[in-house]
Amino acid sequence: MKILLDEGVPEIIQQRLLAFPIFTVEQMGWRSLRNGDLLNRMMGEFQIIITTDKNLPFQQNLKKRQISAIILPTNEIPAVISLLPQLEIAIATIAQGDFKELKMDLRNV
């Protein structure tokens, strides 16, 4: 299962979750692609996108593309680090074409 980090998502995820094949849009040469184009490029190669774009699941048809999305509440590195255990669970349990929005109490970051 290959995972793509959307623009603005901290690379700390890639550095810390070594059990998963994680790539950034920058590494793929897909920077500045619009959401629909990005998702089309992902088809067949990536199964999950990690993003902070809360509107993505409502603007794009994930099921048709067989891509799942995990939505982070923030891109602030300390908060993202605190979400890593929750993120690992989401990666392991997300269904194809579905999305999960991670939640956190930002007061504890």
N, C-alpha and C positions, 0 to 999 in steps of 0.2 A: 504494500500500500504506500504510494508516494504522496507526499504532502507538499503543498505550495504555500509559502508565506506571502501574503499580499503586501503591497507597498505600505510602508509605515508600521508594519508589524516588526517588533524588535527581533533581531537575529539571535538574541539570547535563547530563544526557543530552539533554534537549530543547534546551538552550542551545548545546550543542556539535555535535550531529549535525543540522545545518541542512538537509542534503540529504533528510531524511525528514520526512513529516508526523507529528509526535509530539504527543500530547495527554496530559494528566494526568487521573486520575479526578476530581480537584477541578474542573478546567476543564469536565468533562462533567457535573458535578453528580451524580456516582455515588459519592461518598464514603460509606463504611460499608456498601456493598452486600456481601452474602456472595458467595463465589466463584461459585457457580452462577448467581446473579442477575446478577452482573457479566458473566460470560461470555455469558449470554443477551442482555444489552443490547448487547454488542459485535457480535453476529452481524449480518452484512451491512454493517456500518460499519467495523469494524476487523479487521485480519488477524493482528496480533501483539500479545501482551501481554508486557511486560517486568516481571518480578516478582522478589522474593527468596523466594517461597513454594516451597520445594523439594517440597512434597507436592502441589501443584496438578495436575501431570500424572497422578498416581495417584488423585486424588480426583474428577477431572472428565474427561469425555469430550471431548477437544479435536477429535478427528477428526469426530465428529458435528456439532460446531458450526463446523467448518472454520476454526478459530482455532489459531494456533501460539503457543508460549510460549518465551521466552528467560529463563532463570533465572540471576540474578546470585548470586555467593557471599556478597555483603555489600552493605550500603547505605552504607558509609562512603565519603565523597566522594573522598578521595585514591585509594582502591582502585578505585572506579568509573571515575575518570578514566583510570587505567592500563589499564582494560579496554576503553576506547572503540574501539581498533582491532579487537580481537577481537569486540566487539559489532557493529560495522559488517559484518564478514564473516558473522557469524551471521544478521543481518537479511537480507543478500543471498542467503544459501544455504539458509535454513530452508525445509523443505517444509510445505505446508498440513497442519494437524492434528498436526504434530510438535512436539517440544520439544528445546531444546538447553540444557544446563547449562554455563555458563562456569566455567572453573577458573582458579585463580591461586595463586601461591605468596605467601601473605600475609606472609611474612617479608621480602619485597622491597618492601613498601609503606611 
